[in-house]
Amino acid sequence: MNEVLQVKSLTKRVKQKVILQDVSLSVSEGEILGLIGPNGAGKTTLLKIVSGVVRATSGSVLFDKSAGIGVVPEQAALLGDMNALQNLRMLSSIRGKIGTSEIKQTLRRVGLDPDNKTAVRNYSLGMKQRLMLAQAIMERPKLLLLDEPTNALDPLGIIDLRMLLSELAQAGTGIIIASHLLNEIERMCDRVAIINGGKILRQVNLRSTEQTSIEVCVSTPDDWGTLKRWAESANVQLEKLTPDKGLPRGILNTKMAVPQVIAELQSAGVAIESISHVGPNLEAVLLECAQLQGGVYR
């Protein structure tokens, strides 16, 4: 896929303090990249530099400016005396790319009523967050930056956001999400960059097609024995886990896809109770990064 963003050797200093140091990353069309790290790690500064709000000390940010960029900042930037439609009309007038019909369609898409005349100052925090998302996507940018987008959203709002970002990615938009919610990052993102102290410590592919982990639960101890023999014959590593409701279960490390494993286990006579793909554990990766830094991750 084509890259919609390239960040190369980005460094940001404020006086003697290094905010970002030699940061390099890229985002492809249709890819959702998660950016995680503690407060003060440099996540927001990185997004501000990419969006053009802050200038870097050195390095480069490359993307197709004609394709557009949408930004959802951590703090809402809205005009409280105007309603939602008026806010977006004013913003859209700057570039003149869309009209009222597209704006109304976008408001509906994020779960807001375009005919609501309520001033934005009277909106709930969740409604303001939805409106910020609407302003970011209304001109259909090819690059979307979101800083803590789940702030103030209720569970249904988070689900709506997850579905919308998936739709945008499928349409080819490259997306970066900075968030503290590891569970949502694991659900939404294809890849994660871990940042601390202004440095990218590690990038994790959450959708790797290479070595994968598959959790399998079988019906009886005899089935577990058959599973072990199959794993040995197939040269697949099997790690036993604590039984689930008394049923034997374990992790298979293999390049096989889940459907292929199911077919082979059924052919071997294993009665499967449950089986599923297990992605990388971000919490474990964060702890490992902390250990590599001498236990400091703050």
Wavefront OBJ file of the C-alpha trace (Angstrom):
o trace
v 0.000 0.000 0.000
v 1.030 3.595 -0.540
v 2.218 5.550 2.459
v 0.125 8.589 3.392
v 2.644 9.805 5.983
v 6.407 9.597 6.474
v 8.056 10.992 9.587
v 11.846 10.945 9.410
v 14.346 11.658 12.212
v 12.008 14.121 13.922
v 13.491 16.022 16.863
v 11.907 18.746 18.975
v 13.740 20.748 21.644
v 12.370 23.504 23.846
v 15.369 25.364 25.266
v 17.500 22.571 26.743
v 14.666 20.034 27.055
v 14.318 17.310 24.422
v 10.625 16.640 23.736
v 11.122 14.309 20.756
v 14.336 12.608 19.703
v 14.985 11.081 16.282
v 11.415 9.819 15.784
v 10.703 7.972 12.549
v 7.456 6.256 11.556
v 5.081 5.874 8.647
v 1.389 5.255 8.027
v -0.022 3.533 4.947
v -3.379 3.915 3.233
v -6.045 2.158 5.245
v -3.766 1.572 8.242
v -4.624 2.509 11.830
v -1.531 3.218 13.923
v -1.814 3.433 17.701
v 0.496 5.731 19.649
v 0.832 4.804 23.314
v 2.993 6.002 26.168
v 2.826 7.760 29.542
v 1.894 11.395 30.085
v 4.654 13.654 28.791
v 6.074 10.982 26.492
v 5.745 13.213 23.409
v 2.573 11.824 21.820
v 0.679 15.105 21.589
v 3.766 17.032 20.443
v 4.301 14.505 17.653
v 0.700 14.891 16.460
v 0.962 18.686 16.612
v 4.113 18.649 14.482
v 2.508 16.332 11.906
v -0.567 18.592 11.744
v 1.584 21.708 11.342
v 0.602 23.377 14.623
v 4.140 23.048 16.056
v 7.447 23.255 14.192
v 10.098 20.592 14.648
v 13.691 21.434 15.523
v 14.904 19.009 12.866
v 13.674 16.128 10.739
v 10.878 15.968 8.185
v 7.167 15.242 7.856
v 6.024 14.183 4.391
v 2.429 13.745 3.245
v 0.233 14.798 0.338
v -1.176 18.131 1.505
v -3.680 18.138 -1.344
v -5.197 14.945 0.079
v -5.950 16.726 3.331
v -5.425 16.052 7.019
v -8.045 15.880 9.770
v -7.268 16.440 13.433
v -9.163 15.660 16.640
v -7.170 17.390 19.406
v -7.356 16.348 23.050
v -9.086 19.631 23.949
v -12.155 20.616 21.941
v -11.764 23.808 19.890
v -15.320 24.921 19.168
v -17.332 28.156 19.158
v -19.755 27.821 22.052
v -22.295 30.399 20.835
v -22.876 28.535 17.566
v -24.703 25.265 17.004
v -23.029 22.236 15.421
v -24.023 23.048 11.839
v -22.875 26.658 12.170
v -19.513 25.562 13.583
v -18.848 23.234 10.671
v -20.120 25.694 8.060
v -17.685 28.288 9.308
v -14.761 25.842 9.272
v -15.659 24.501 5.824
v -15.739 28.041 4.395
v -11.965 28.269 4.870
v -11.259 25.753 2.099
v -14.600 25.755 0.301
v -14.415 22.040 -0.527
v -17.831 20.952 0.796
v -21.309 22.360 1.236
v -24.180 22.096 3.708
v -25.402 18.706 2.459
v -21.997 17.090 3.063
v -21.784 18.707 6.502
v -25.213 17.420 7.514
v -24.332 13.956 6.283
v -21.153 14.007 8.378
v -23.026 15.112 11.507
v -25.439 12.223 11.105
v -22.501 9.893 10.575
v -21.067 10.744 14.007
v -24.460 10.518 15.712
v -25.413 14.209 15.878
v -28.625 15.848 14.646
v -27.757 18.504 12.020
v -31.051 20.299 12.747
v -30.309 20.689 16.468
v -30.191 24.443 17.179
v -28.640 24.052 20.646
v -25.529 26.155 21.180
v -22.404 24.002 21.480
v -21.615 25.480 24.915
v -24.603 23.483 26.188
v -23.374 20.206 24.688
v -22.179 17.368 26.862
v -18.486 16.482 26.649
v -19.387 13.410 24.596
v -21.368 15.482 22.080
v -18.475 17.925 21.773
v -16.130 15.018 21.090
v -18.445 13.745 18.352
v -18.548 17.242 16.828
v -14.745 17.440 16.861
v -14.658 14.123 15.022
v -17.147 15.473 12.479
v -14.992 18.530 11.734
v -11.968 16.277 11.291
v -13.569 13.936 8.733
v -16.054 16.187 6.905
v -13.656 16.962 4.028
v -12.653 13.294 3.695
v -8.941 13.642 4.478
v -6.503 10.857 3.613
v -4.733 11.295 6.962
v -6.560 11.509 10.303
v -4.932 12.305 13.665
v -6.807 11.645 16.918
v -5.524 12.601 20.369
v -7.395 10.675 23.099
v -10.541 10.404 20.934
v -12.457 8.286 23.468
v -12.353 11.052 26.112
v -15.873 11.672 27.489
v -17.446 9.045 25.211
v -19.788 6.536 26.802
v -19.476 2.816 25.898
v -21.863 3.143 22.936
v -19.939 6.204 21.746
v -16.686 4.232 21.849
v -18.281 1.437 19.822
v -19.550 3.994 17.273
v -16.061 5.497 17.059
v -14.495 2.078 16.540
v -16.907 1.278 13.707
v -16.448 4.674 12.050
v -12.651 4.465 12.107
v -12.833 0.981 10.620
v -15.024 2.324 7.780
v -12.626 5.208 7.147
v -9.630 2.861 7.076
v -11.383 0.530 4.644
v -11.929 3.550 2.388
v -8.161 4.203 2.400
v -7.691 6.778 5.167
v -4.488 6.479 7.196
v -5.148 7.045 10.899
v -3.036 7.729 14.001
v -4.665 7.344 17.432
v -2.943 8.487 20.620
v -4.615 6.890 23.618
v -4.116 5.458 27.102
v -6.790 2.783 26.600
v -4.755 -0.297 25.680
v -7.832 -2.448 25.171
v -9.280 -0.057 22.592
v -5.916 0.342 20.866
v -5.682 -3.449 20.546
v -9.169 -3.572 19.066
v -8.867 -0.662 16.645
v -5.255 -0.596 15.470
v -3.190 -2.569 12.994
v 0.110 -1.445 14.474
v 1.283 0.293 17.641
v 4.241 2.598 18.309
v 5.330 2.773 21.955
v 6.824 6.150 22.870
v 8.535 7.269 26.064
v 10.940 10.098 26.779
v 10.413 11.402 23.259
v 11.691 8.180 21.654
v 9.938 5.375 19.819
v 10.880 2.353 21.918
v 9.182 -0.287 19.826
v 6.624 -0.827 17.073
v 4.292 -3.811 17.356
v 2.344 -5.337 14.477
v -1.041 -6.368 15.888
v -2.120 -8.014 12.638
v 1.013 -10.007 11.896
v 0.586 -12.814 9.378
v 3.770 -14.465 10.561
v 4.122 -16.337 13.859
v 0.788 -16.184 15.680
v -0.610 -17.442 18.957
v -3.806 -19.496 19.031
v -5.577 -20.334 22.268
v -7.342 -23.685 22.228
v -9.507 -25.352 24.871
v -10.272 -29.102 24.539
v -12.910 -31.357 26.075
v -10.957 -33.949 28.061
v -7.453 -34.865 29.290
v -7.379 -37.482 26.523
v -8.003 -34.732 23.972
v -5.138 -32.772 25.531
v -2.867 -35.784 25.051
v -3.913 -36.008 21.401
v -3.325 -32.276 21.018
v 0.202 -32.637 22.454
v 1.017 -35.467 20.054
v -0.299 -33.452 17.102
v 1.772 -30.413 18.150
v 4.930 -32.518 18.371
v 4.335 -34.104 14.965
v 3.536 -30.697 13.391
v 6.561 -29.040 15.077
v 4.256 -26.557 16.809
v 5.071 -25.187 20.256
v 2.312 -25.846 22.822
v 2.154 -24.012 26.136
v -0.265 -25.295 28.779
v -2.460 -22.733 30.545
v -4.567 -22.876 33.706
v -7.675 -24.976 32.955
v -10.848 -23.051 32.104
v -13.815 -24.498 34.045
v -11.800 -27.672 34.451
v -11.163 -28.003 30.699
v -7.551 -28.291 29.458
v -6.359 -25.313 27.428
v -3.147 -23.993 25.970
v -1.449 -21.690 23.485
v -0.207 -22.874 20.093
v 2.560 -20.815 18.462
v 2.262 -21.410 14.739
v 2.158 -19.758 11.319
v -1.067 -21.617 10.571
v -4.358 -19.736 10.414
v -7.112 -20.690 12.858
v -9.261 -22.481 10.211
v -6.292 -24.662 9.217
v -5.565 -25.550 12.854
v -9.219 -26.449 13.394
v -9.208 -28.731 10.360
v -6.007 -30.487 11.438
v -7.113 -30.965 15.042
v -10.472 -32.349 13.954
v -8.665 -34.712 11.592
v -6.471 -35.830 14.514
v -9.588 -36.538 16.579
v -9.333 -33.629 19.048
v -12.650 -32.429 20.482
v -12.349 -28.634 20.546
v -14.372 -26.613 23.042
v -13.093 -23.212 21.887
v -10.329 -21.786 19.721
v -9.295 -18.208 18.882
v -6.415 -16.081 17.659
v -4.476 -14.290 20.409
v -2.850 -10.985 19.432
v 0.202 -9.392 21.059
v -0.365 -8.345 24.678
v 0.354 -4.621 24.797
v 0.464 -4.568 28.577
v 3.203 -7.204 28.531
v 5.121 -5.288 25.860
v 4.889 -2.074 27.910
v 6.211 -3.860 30.992
v 9.064 -5.287 28.957
v 9.913 -1.808 27.665
v 9.891 -0.519 31.240
v 12.279 -3.256 32.314
v 14.630 -2.420 29.452
v 14.635 1.175 30.731
v 15.539 0.089 34.236
v 11.942 -0.043 35.435
v 11.279 3.607 34.539
v 8.113 4.153 32.491
v 6.458 7.351 33.536
l 1 2 3 4 5 6 7 8 9 10 11 12 13 14 15 16 17 18 19 20 21 22 23 24 25 26 27 28 29 30 31 32 33 34 35 36 37 38 39 40 41 42 43 44 45 46 47 48 49 50 51 52 53 54 55 56 57 58 59 60 61 62 63 64 65 66 67 68 69 70 71 72 73 74 75 76 77 78 79 80 81 82 83 84 85 86 87 88 89 90 91 92 93 94 95 96 97 98 99 100 101 102 103 104 105 106 107 108 109 110 111 112 113 114 115 116 117 118 119 120 121 122 123 124 125 126 127 128 129 130 131 132 133 134 135 136 137 138 139 140 141 142 143 144 145 146 147 148 149 150 151 152 153 154 155 156 157 158 159 160 161 162 163 164 165 166 167 168 169 170 171 172 173 174 175 176 177 178 179 180 181 182 183 184 185 186 187 188 189 190 191 192 193 194 195 196 197 198 199 200 201 202 203 204 205 206 207 208 209 210 211 212 213 214 215 216 217 218 219 220 221 222 223 224 225 226 227 228 229 230 231 232 233 234 235 236 237 238 239 240 241 242 243 244 245 246 247 248 249 250 251 252 253 254 255 256 257 258 259 260 261 262 263 264 265 266 267 268 269 270 271 272 273 274 275 276 277 278 279 280 281 282 283 284 285 286 287 288 289 290 291 292 293 294 295 296 297 298
